[in-house]
Amino acid sequence: MSVAGAARPSAYARPPQTEQVPEGATSRRHRAADTRDEAQLAALMRSAGDTERTIVLENGTVVTGDPAIGNFVGNVLIRGTKILDVGPEVHAGADSIVVDASDSIVIPGLVDAHLHAWEGQLRGIAPAVDFPGYVSLTHEGFAPHYRPHDNYVGNLTTALVALDAGVTTIIDNSHNSRTPDHSNAAVEALRDAGIRAVHAAGAPQSGIWDQHWPQDILRLRDEYFATDDQLLTLRLFDAFPAPQVWAFAKEHDLWVSSEWGNYIPHLSELQQAGLLTPQHTFNHCFGLPDRDWDLIRDAGVTVNICARSDANFGLGPAFPPVRQALERGIVPGLSQDAEVSYGIDPFIEMQTLLTLSRSQVFDQIDSGADDPATPLTPEQIFSFATIGGALNANLTDKVGTLTPGKDADIVLLRTTDLNTGPGTNVFATLVGFATARNVDTVFVGGQVRKWAGRLVGHDLTALHDLVDESLAYLFDARGLVPDAFAERGYRERQSQDGFIGNVLADPVT
């Protein structure tokens, strides 16, 4: 054979067909992940009610989020529902359940500061709508047809998707509880999911409803929130801030979450009336003048920003107002808003904010700005998704950092996946490379909710059936049939025989 016809060697060496590991070493691919076996999960489930049970997350790359403790390679010790100790030299007794966290980044459970969980079964239904289109589709279109059961299905779906993505706490901005039964169903779904949640009960935005809000929140508090020793807490959601609602909240010692933007002109009036207090959380905060930001700072209001939502739906300047918050010493939370156009993935939310931040700075430089801003760092953005969210939820005593004494809301992220290895910088991995699929293990209050990449304690086939039934009912109630190739996943019913193409429009009763 001539030289020209000779087979050329590969530009890189092919990995051996059988993995070769040096003597005494352990294959990176066969370490921590393979120790998450069913027997260990069974031990965790059997001992779930044991308040003295200890679990040690061993040899992890630990991001505590607590500046007094710092970050390290070492262990996290859990006793019962709480973090007992953390550090490189922390050890547990012989009877502890040991979870190998080598090849994992151990982080505080992530917090989503603003989700409309009731829309869970509508996920992906509006990939290309602006904000008026969103309102028309959800509040004016589907929302009036929701039964209490549909509220349950939406909330359960959203909560489980969040847990699967490493979000252990959500603020559920619930503005479709059309009757007290709808409210009950929303709360019960959060409870059944096993997530930590702040249920922010709000009024429907259109259609006929029982006019039970806000007074009914007092019944909810008595029936579902009588103790502080639970995963669920309660507040009001006021989509369009009203003085009488804020006065009601102040009278009854309730926090309030509100949508906020440049369409709200009367913040100073609320402040002058003594209604602007630290018990408020503002979502979005787009397009606000400096005077409003100063009022927010002075009152101690918490805020969250929506990197994808504002840009996707065309809200205000479509760039989240991070700098306006940081310049005033406000640590914002991150929120994903709703799943009608994109999915819950806090890592993508962080990546989006990082990209937008750098884009804004380089646009300033390109425009010849004398004093361009400094880009946000991955570590800053990660703090928004943890302690920033905890501030919004009024739960800094329980979550947001891996601090001894706080509740054990903890996430283990695999670094053995192709997209997260070799993980040369922890915060770059978390904010620039990881996605929800890398979330291996999730604890909420010391109880395992996800293990070896799979949710625990939920029949996902049954969940899919619930979602399918609920969505079929909502489609039929609006005279629609599903169409996976239509822009919004459905079309209007068009024929007497109930068929459009090969899709049967079968009403659900």
N, C-alpha and C positions, 0 to 999 in steps of 0.2 A: 504494500500500500504506500502511495506517495505521501510525503509530508502534508501536502494540501488536503489529502483525504483522511488524514488521521483524526481520530476523535479528540476533541479539545477537552481539557480538564475543566471542571466547573469553576466558576469565578469564586466560589466559596465551598468550603468542605461540607459535604452532606453530614448531618448528624447520624451517628451509628443507628442501625436498625434496632438493636437492643441497647437500652440505655446503660452506659458504663459509668460507674461511680467509683472514685478512688477508695481504696480500702480505709475503713474508719470514718468515712464521710457518709452523709445522708443525702439522698437525692432531694433537691429543692422541690421537685414535682411530687414527691411522695412523703412529705413531712406532715405539716399541720392539717391540711385538708383531709387526709385519710384517717386522722384520729377522730374525726367527727362521726363516730359510728352510732348505730341504732341503740346499742347497749348503753352508751353514755347518755344519749338523749332520754332513754327510758329511766335512767337514774335521776336525771334532772326533773322529769315529769313526776316520778313517784314522790320525790322530796319537795314538791312545789310548795306545800303548806308548812314546811318546817322553818320556823323563824330563826332557828340556830344553824341552819345549813350553811356551809361555807363553800364557795366556789373560788378557785384561783385561775385567772387568765394568765398563763405563764409564758414568759419570754417574748412578749409582744413589743412592737414599736408603738409606744404609748404617747398619744397627744392628749394631755390633760386639759388644755385650755385655761389652766389656772396658773397665772404668772408666778405665784408664790411657790409652786411645786415644780413647774417646768415640764419638759418632755424628756423621755428616756427610753431605753430598752430595758424592760423589766416586767413586773407583775402587777395585777390589779386583784385585790381580794374583796370578795363580796360576802356579806353575811346577811341572810334573810333577804330583805328588800333593799339594803343599803350598801354603799361602798364603805368598806371597813378601813382599808389602807391601800396605798399605792407606792411603788418605788422599785428600784433595782434590787433591793435586798429583802423585799417583803416575801414572807413564806407562810404557808398554811399548815395546819395539822395533817396527820396521816389520814384522817377521815374526810378530808376535803375532796370535792370533785375537781379534778384538774383538767382544764381546757388548754390544749397546746395552742398558744397564740403566736408562735414563731411563724414567720411568713404571713403575718397579719399586721395591719395598722389598727390599733385599738383607739377608738375615738368616742367622745360623748355622743349620745343619741342626737340626731339632727332635729331641729325644730322648724316647722313651717308655720309662719306667723299669720297666715291668711289663706284659707281654702274654703271654697263653697262645696262642701262634701256631698250635698244632696244631688249634685249633678253627675254622680259617678257613672251611671249607666249611659249618659250622653257623651262619654269620652270619645273624642275624635270626630264628632258629628259636624264640626264647623271649622275645617282647617283654613278657611280663607274668608273670614268675615271681619268687619270693623266693629267698633263697640256698638253702634246702633243695630247692626246686624245680629250681634250677640244677644242684645236685649230682646229683639224681635223673636229670635229663635228660642231662647230659653224662657225668659220671664213671661212673654206674651204668648209664646207658642206652646211649649210643653208644660210649664209649671202649673197652669190652672188645672191640668188633668191629673196631677199627681195624687195618688191615694196615700194614706199613711204607709202602706207596704212599700210603695215606690221610694218614699223618703228613707225607709229602712235600707232598702237595697242600695240606693245611691250612697248613703253614708257608710255602709259596711264595705262596699267596693272601694271607695276612696281611702278608707282607713287601712284596708289590707294592702292596697297598692303602695300607700305611704310606708307602711311597715316593711314591705318587701324591699323598698328603696333605702332603708336605713333611717327613715323619719320616725322617731319614737313619740313625738309630740306634735299635735296640730291645733291651731285655733280654727274651729269649725264655724265659719261665718254663715249662719243658717238662715236664709231669707226666703224659705218656701214652706214654712210650717203653717198650713192653712187652717188647721184646727188644733186643739190640744192633743188629739191623737197623733197628728203629724209630728208634733214636738216630741211626744213620748217615743215614737218610733225612731226618730233621729238620735235621741240620747241612748236608747237601748242598742242601736247598731254600734255606736262607739264603744259601749260597754262590752258587747259581744266580740268585737274585734280584738280587744286586749291592748288597745293603743292608749297612750296618755293624751287627753284632749281637753281643750277648753271649748265648751259648747256655747257659742254666742248666738242666742236666740233673737231672731229678727222677724220683721213683718214681710209678708209677700209683697212683691212689687207690682202686681197686676192681678186682675180677676177678682172673683168673689172669695172672701175668706171670713172667718168667724169674728174678726175684730177683737180677739182675745188678748192681743199683744198691746202694750207691754205687761199688763197686769198678771197674765198667766205665768210669767216667769217666777212669781212668788210661789205658785203651786209647784212648778218644776223644782224649785229650790228645796221645798219641803219634802217632795216625793223622791227625788233622785240625788240630791246633793246635801243631805243632812249632816254628813261627816266630812272632815277634811282628809281623812285617812283613806283616800281612794284615788283612782287615776283620773277621774273626771272632775272638772270645775266648771263654773257657770258665770256667764256675763251676758250683757245685752249686745246686739248688733243693730246699729242705726245707720242704714245705708245713706240716708240724706239727713244730716244732723238737724235735730229739732230741739229747741230749748225745753219744751215740756218733757221730752224723753230724757234729756240729760238731767233735768231736775228730779224726775222719778228715780233715775239711777243713783243720784247723789243721796236722795232721801233714804233709799234702801241699801246703800253701801255696795253698789254694783259697779263693776268695771264696764266700760263701753268700748267696743271696736266700731270704727266708722270708716267708710270710704272717704277719701279726701283728695281734693285737687283744686285747680284754679277756678272751678265752677262754684265754689263755696265762698261767698263774699263776707260772711258775718262772723268769722272767728273772733274778731275783737269784741263784738257784741256779746258773744258767749263768755269771753274772758271777763268783761266788765260786769256781767251778771253773776260772777262767781261760780260759773259752771265748768270752767276749764281747769281740770285738776290732774294730778298724776295718775288717776284711775282711768286714763283714756289711751287707746291705741289707734293710730291713724294709718290706714292702708294707702299705698301708692304715693301720695303726697306730691303729685306732679304739678309743675308750673306755679308753685307758690312764691309769692313775693317775700323778700327778706324780712319784712315786718311780721309775717305769719310764722316764719321759721323762728324768729326771736321769741314770739309768744309761746310756741311749742317748747322751745328750750326752757324758758323761764317757768313754765307750768310743770315741767317734768313729764310731758307726754312721751310715750314710746311710739316709734314709727317703724314701718317696714316698707321695703321697696320690692318692685316686681320687674325684674330685668327683662323677662320674656313677655309678660302680659302687656306692659305699656307699649313696647315696640310692636307687638303682634296686633293689638287692637287699635293702635293709633291714639293713645291717651296722652294728651299734653305734648310736650316736646319729645316724647318717646324715649328719652334717656333717663334712667332712674336718678333721683336727686341725692346721690350718695354724698357728694362733697358738701352740699348745704347742711346735711346732718353732721358729718364729721367735723366741719369747721366750728360747730357749736357744741362739740363734745358729746354728741348723740351717737351711740352705737346702734345702727339700724338692724332690724331683722330681715330675713329673706322670705319671700312668699311666692307661691306658684299660682295662686288665684283660682284657676279652674282647669279642667282637663278637656274642655270641648275642642281645643285647637292643638294641644301638645300634651305630652304625658308628664306625670309626676316623676321627676328625677332631680333631686337636689344637687347632684354633681353637675349635671348639665346647666342648671340654674347658676351655679357658681362659675362654671366655664364661660357662660354667656356674659355675666357681669364683668369678668376679667377681660374678655375681648372688647366689650363696649368701653370699659375704662381706658384701655390702651388706645382704642380707636379715637376716643375723644381727645386724649392728650396729643396724639400725633396729628390730628386735625388742627389743633391749636398751633402746633409747631409749624405745620405746613402753611398755615395762614399768617405766620409771622408774629404770633403773640409774644409780647415782651416777657410775660411771666407765666408760661404754660404750667398746667397742673402736673403733679406727680402721679404716675399710674398707681392704682391700688395693687397691693401685693396679694399673692395667694393666701398668706396667713391672715391678713385682714379680712378677706372675703370669707374664709372659713369661720372666723369669729362671728360674722353676721349670721351664719347658719346654725350657730350653737348658742353662745351667750346672748347674742342679739335677739334671737328668737325667744330665749328664756325671759329676757326683759319684757318683751311684748306679751308673753303669756303670764307675767307676774309669778314666775316659778323659779326664780334664781336660787331660792333656798333648796330646790329639789333637783334641777337639771341644768344643763348648759356647760358644765365642766365635770371632769373626773376628780372631784374633791371628796375626801373622806367625810362621811356624814350625809352626803347627798344620796338621792335614790339611784339605784344601779340601772340607769338607762344607758346602755353601752352597745356599740356596734363594732364588729370585727370585719375588716375589709381585706379580702385576699390580695396578696402581692404576688401570687404564683400564676395569675392569669397573664396572658400575653400582653394585654394593654396596660397592666400595672407593674410589670417587672421591667428593669431591675429595681425601680423605685429609688433612684439616687437622691432625690429630694422629696421628703414626705409631703410637704404642702403642695409641691408641683404635682405629685401623684394624686393627691386628694382633689385638687381644684382643676388640674389641667388634663388628667388622663382617666381617672376613675369614672365609672358610671354605676347605675343601680345594679347592674348584673354582677358586679364585684362584691356586693354585700353578702357575706357568708353567714354571719351569725348576729342575731339581735336579741338583746335583753331589755325588758321594760320592767322596772321595779324588781329586778333580780329574777324575773321569770323569762324563760326562753320563748321567743316569738318566731324566730327563724333559726334554722340549724342546717349547716352544710348546704346552704343555698336554697332551702325550701321552707316555706311558712309552716309553722307547727300549730296543730289543733284546729285546722280548718279544712273542710272538704271542698277543694277548689272546683271539682266537677259540679257539685251542688251549687256553688256560688255562680258558676257560669249559667246554670239552668235558671237561677233566680234573675240574673241580669237579662237573659234572653226573654223570659216571660214578661218582665217589667217593661222592657223596651218594645216588645210586640204589642203590649197593651197600650202604651203611649202612642205608638205609631197608629194603631187602629183608632184610638180616640180622636186623632187629628185627621183621619182619612188618608193615611200614608201607608206605603209598603216599602220594605227594605230594598235597597239596590246598592250593592257594594261598589259599583262603578260610578254612581252619581256623586256629584261634588259633596253633598251632605249625607251620603249614605242612605238616601230614601228618595222616593218620588210620590207624587199624588196618585191615589188610586184612580185608574182610568177606564177600566172595563167592567162590564156586567158580570163576567164569569170569574172575576177576582184574580185574573192573571195579568201580569206585566212581564213580557218575555217568559222566563221560566220561574218567576217568583210568585208564589201563591200568597195572596192577601187573606190570611185566615184570621178573622177577628177573635180576639181573646176576651172571654166573658168572665 
